Amino acid sequence: MIPRPGPAIRLAGLLFTAFLISACTPTRQPIGESLSTPSLNETHFITADEITLPLRVWRPEGMYRQWGPDNPRAVILALHGFNDYSHAFERPGAYFADQGIITYAFDQRGFGQAPHRGLWAGADIMADDARALLTLLAARWPNVPLYLLGDSMGGAVTLTLLAAPMPVEISGAILIAPAVWGRKVMNPLQSATLWLAAHTLPWMTLTGRHLKIQASDNIPMLMALSQDPLMIRETRIDTIYGLVDLMDAGLSSAPWVETPLLVFYGGEDQVIPKKSMAALVEALADNKHRFALYEGGYHMLLRDLGAQIVYEDILAWIAGRQAGQNLPLPSGADRDVLERWEKARAQDD
């Protein structure tokens, strides 16, 4: 029979465990003091703490159209998803440009070609960056409607940002499969395991290959992403922990968002659980928000094979808002959406 450890040994074990936890806390990016006024040019966004973030812009080019590079129909600031970067908006940005809309997207801190690649910056910092760039865009285009578009992680940043007082007027925001899988809806064992890993092995990386998740039905696009050197495929545990903090903040912020939202979700989404989206829909129980469910859509709705349907719905919603109308989406994805949503969630359960 193995003797039970005495009180002194148990105390020593607890102290050693506490030491390990205190010695291995999640690592965050170094954030500098606000030394200057944020600025932007055609290729970069420079933050107040003088971090240079790559910027992509898709401008209308038609000389014979009503809208052009100097008089866009609307301006969109697009925020990319986790481990992704601004290239995510290549297709929708080009499509919107052809319809007179200018789209801006930047590599958020720690992603793409931004500094401190792979390290988490923090939900507040990410929201501050987006807020600063929105302010710059509002000054650059003072009489043009301004919209936010948040894809997955970018959707959580958008919710967090919009729950606070805004320095500029936003005409609306589009959330594409927003990342709201927070601890409120997460399995308690998953949450506890993540906390322990983030405070003992924060530097360890995970790939997610064993999860067998299909993010889109666009296989050639997924294969291209697997070869893209700017995509992050091995993620630090403390960065995943930071993402969960952001998803917590996004879901908690939802009831305080007054800016009209258009929320998209795919019925085949294998990344954001339906119960998480159900919690978001409940938190956004307000008639000024719109929901669209694409039953055959995956997580990467903007890059799925049927992505143009989503683009057309976004354009129709923007046109309706500018005309002061609340017309149905062309695809019908918002038709009887709450009833269809309940049916989809019941099947998932």
Secondary structure, 3 states (H helix, E strand, C coil): CCCCCCHHHHHHHHHHHHHHHHHCCCCECCCCCCCCCCEECCCEEECCCCCEEEEEEECCCCCCCCCECCECCEEEEEECCCCCCHHHHHHHHHHHHHCCEEEEEECCCCCCCCCCCCCECCHHHHHHHHHHHHHHHHHHCCCCCEEEEEECHHHHHHHHHHCCCCCCCCCEEEEECCCCCCCCCCCHHHHHHHHHHHHHCCCCEECCHHHCCCCCCCHHHHHHHHCCCCCCCCEEHHHHHHHHHHHHHHHHHHHHCCCCEEEEEECCCCCCCHHHHHHHHHHCCCCCCEEEEECCCCCCCCCCCCHHHHHHHHHHHHHHHHCCCCCCCCCCCCCCHHHHHHHHHHHHC
